[in-house]
Every structure is written in C-alpha cells, then in structure tokens.
C-alpha cells in the first residue's frame, strides 16, 4: 500500500473538472484507490464520492493506493496533481 498526502493549493479547491481528471486517471488501474479527507475515505474511482468530500483550498487530502499496479497508479495521481496545479505533496 502506498499513501501520499497533499495540501490543496488551487483557489477553487478540488472542483468538478480536476476531480474528473483524477477519477479518469484512477479507473485505468487495477489497484484499489482511495482519497481521504477529514477522516472520510471514498473510492477515487467514483466521481460522486470524490465530489462529496467538499475539498477546498488549504485542505489536505491523502491518496491511498493498494494493489498490483499501485506504484504506476500513484505516479499518475502525482502527475495529475502537479499538472493540474492542484496540490503540493507534504
């Protein structure tokens, strides 16, 4: 299992467009992928789950990936967080 935590730096938080990009990235992998925010853990492959978290600028989120392609999946999530200018790893 791999876990990484990020502080959200986008003024708009994790809104619909970047959330969709993250979900679409995660669904390409076999590993289980979760996002954790304020003690709530949801499936990163579910847009409704991700949007239900209400993630704002300054919040922290943790990605938890577990499975046979967890390293590749986490690399893709990290790449998307950087590309979208959504967060910085802490």
Secondary structure as the mmCIF struct_conf table of DSSP 4:
data_model
#
loop_
_struct_conf.conf_type_id
_struct_conf.id
_struct_conf.beg_label_comp_id
_struct_conf.beg_label_asym_id
_struct_conf.beg_label_seq_id
_struct_conf.end_label_comp_id
_struct_conf.end_label_asym_id
_struct_conf.end_label_seq_id
STRN STRN1 UNK A 2 UNK A 8
TURN_TY1_P TURN_TY1_P1 UNK A 11 UNK A 12
BEND BEND1 UNK A 14 UNK A 14
HELX_RH_AL_P HELX_RH_AL_P1 UNK A 16 UNK A 26
TURN_TY1_P TURN_TY1_P2 UNK A 27 UNK A 28
BEND BEND2 UNK A 29 UNK A 31
STRN STRN2 UNK A 32 UNK A 37
TURN_TY1_P TURN_TY1_P3 UNK A 38 UNK A 39
STRN STRN3 UNK A 40 UNK A 43
TURN_TY1_P TURN_TY1_P4 UNK A 44 UNK A 45
HELX_RH_AL_P HELX_RH_AL_P2 UNK A 47 UNK A 52
TURN_TY1_P TURN_TY1_P5 UNK A 53 UNK A 53
TURN_TY1_P TURN_TY1_P6 UNK A 57 UNK A 58
STRN STRN4 UNK A 60 UNK A 66
BEND BEND3 UNK A 67 UNK A 67
TURN_TY1_P TURN_TY1_P7 UNK A 68 UNK A 69
HELX_RH_AL_P HELX_RH_AL_P3 UNK A 70 UNK A 83
TURN_TY1_P TURN_TY1_P8 UNK A 84 UNK A 85
STRN STRN5 UNK A 87 UNK A 89
#
